Amino acid sequence: MDGYIPENILVYIAVDNSQRGKGFGKKLMQKAITSVDGNIALHVEPDNPAKKLYESLGFTNKYLEMRLTK
């Protein structure tokens, strides 16, 4: 699956509501990026304010996720 699935998948990252907007999320992401070898994937909802942070760090939207809810 080389080329389709990145070597690293960031499953969860969070900053307490009282600490948001202080740069902690950016520092966490920068540490994650520099701590691993290979590509990184993550999922983010389109209306999540953190999406702008991820984009500023170089993340792009390569695929459209589709779901069937039953």
C-alpha positions in Angstrom: 0.0 0.0 0.0 3.0 2.2 -0.4 1.9 5.6 -1.7 -1.7 5.1 -0.4 -1.3 4.8 3.4 1.3 7.0 5.1 3.8 5.6 7.6 2.3 7.5 10.5 -1.3 8.3 11.4 -2.0 10.9 14.1 -5.1 9.5 15.8 -5.8 12.2 18.4 -4.4 15.6 19.5 -6.1 18.0 21.9 -5.5 21.1 23.9 -7.7 22.0 26.9 -10.3 24.7 26.1 -8.7 27.1 28.5 -5.3 26.9 26.8 -6.4 27.2 23.1 -5.0 30.0 21.1 -1.7 30.1 23.0 0.4 28.1 20.5 0.3 24.8 22.3 -1.4 23.0 19.5 1.2 24.2 17.0 4.1 23.1 19.4 2.5 19.7 19.8 2.1 19.3 16.0 5.7 20.5 15.3 7.0 18.0 17.8 5.0 15.2 16.2 6.2 16.1 12.8 9.9 16.2 13.8 9.6 13.1 15.9 8.7 10.6 13.1 10.1 9.5 9.8 7.8 9.4 6.8 4.5 10.9 5.9 1.7 11.7 8.4 -2.0 11.5 8.0 -4.8 12.8 10.3 -8.5 13.3 10.1 -10.1 16.6 10.8 -13.7 17.8 10.4 -14.1 20.6 7.8 -15.4 23.1 10.4 -12.7 22.4 13.0 -10.7 25.5 13.6 -7.5 23.4 13.9 -7.8 22.7 10.2 -6.1 26.0 9.5 -3.3 25.1 11.8 -2.7 21.8 10.0 -2.8 23.6 6.6 -0.3 26.1 7.8 2.0 23.2 8.8 1.8 21.8 5.3 -1.0 19.3 5.5 -3.2 19.0 2.5 -6.5 17.3 1.7 -5.6 14.4 -0.6 -8.8 12.3 -0.3 -12.5 12.8 0.2 -13.8 10.6 3.0 -17.2 9.0 2.4 -19.3 7.1 5.0 -22.5 5.2 5.1 -24.4 5.7 8.3 -27.0 3.0 9.0 
